[in-house]
Amino acid sequence: MASTRCLLGIYNLKTLNSTNLKSLSSILKHSYSKCYHCKIILSKSLISSNHVQNFPAFPQNQVKKFHTAFTLHKKRDFYEVLGIPKNASSKDIKKAYYELAKKYHPDTNKNDPNAALKFQEVSEAYECLSDNAKRKQYDQWGTTSDQMGGMGGGGGGGGGSSSRAGFSGNEWQFRSSIDPEELFRKIFGDAGMKGGFGDFEDFSDGYGFGAAQEVTLKLTLSQAARGVNKEIVVNVVDTCPYCHGTRCSPGTKAVKCSYCNGTGMETISTGPFVMRSTCRYCQGTRMYIRYPCLECQGKGNTVQKKKVTVPVPAGVEDGQTVRMTLGKREVFITFRIEKSSYFRRDGCDIHTDATISLSQAVLGGTIRVQGIYEDQTIQISPGTSSHTRIKLSGKGMKKVSTMGYGDHYVHVKISIPTKLNEKQKALMQAYAELEDDTPGVIHGVTFKKDGE
């Protein structure tokens, strides 16, 4: 029984016999009726040494001193604290902690006396559930080995021992294994002291509001040929509007790092070896930020949605990628050019089709065609056949990497009339009768043996 085990540790009783069992029973009965703390001990809590000392049946040198500043009471379910289901993923756990830690951080709730307790509770829940081993223990037993560490160490010799796990001389204390402020700075503050983006960017990207690394920009062929200033809305990394890049909460400032005395370096002794290393607390900056900005998590920069203008160079090709500085980061912009129903592009060259009449093909003439930059007039030579290709030098797309322009190729197609009136039909028959190299037979035209 947990209460009996605790009392054995208090009174250094190695075994239970009929004599000391009666004493323990009377103590428990007496304490249960008169002492609030001893009442809790039956519910797996601690007993106060102040009340134990009131029992004259036990010498004072056999009583161990207990601290009851942190009472072992039944805590809220960690999943309930974070507002997540028990099958939540690591990503969901981190997201829930991120939102609640910002909500209950003491810096933003100075007028709420319960904010610090809620912040502690949220931090403790995250520390447990974010660790796979601790989470497995918690799911199975409702607690972790860290939380119960030292419980069985209350018994043994009267002198006790000292360790970092919670013992100090003859005093034993149950406490959480985390400092909520340290946990918060570890997740959101350390990378900011280094001047990088680190975990913050990884976290932001994971939840859909990270800075853009590549942007796809759609263009028409005309826009690609002429060049255009295109406006887009994109997430960029820029100076935090809340702390203006200071990385500190408004009203606070960075102080000289007390761990390295403002040198940025610390001395680490490992046996006979002594080495100098960058300070782990200020990351070599010599300044320590105790209260990092909650908006940027101490980074000095935030991911912001902004409307920016992208200058598109004339002659850009489909799939071409350029590098551009947006905010404080470089972003790769890939151009995607929509297909045109009229123009066909081949590098810097442009291909189009032009339809001419039968008369123009036979007799020649001129036509106007749409160019990539302006309309062009083309001379049709007499006897032009279908699929003739006419080259317009220097009338294609502008070359991006070099000077000059590509060529415009016009592919001629002859339009054959499908419906003729009587006069047109008579003229065509008359022309057919004059042909002497027609292969085969022409419908409606009869040739005599002498060729007439």
Helices and strands as residue ranges (DSSP letters): H 2-11, H 18-34, H 36-41, H 49-52, G 60-62, E 65-66, H 78-82, H 90-104, G 106-108, H 115-129, H 132-141, H 145-148, G 151-154, E 167-168, E 171-172, H 180-188, H 190-194, H 198-206, E 214-219, H 221-226, E 228-239, E 255-256, E 265-270, E 273-278, E 287-288, E 301-312, E 321-326, E 329-337, E 344-346, E 349-357, H 358-363, E 365-369, E 376-380, E 389-392, E 408-415, H 422-434
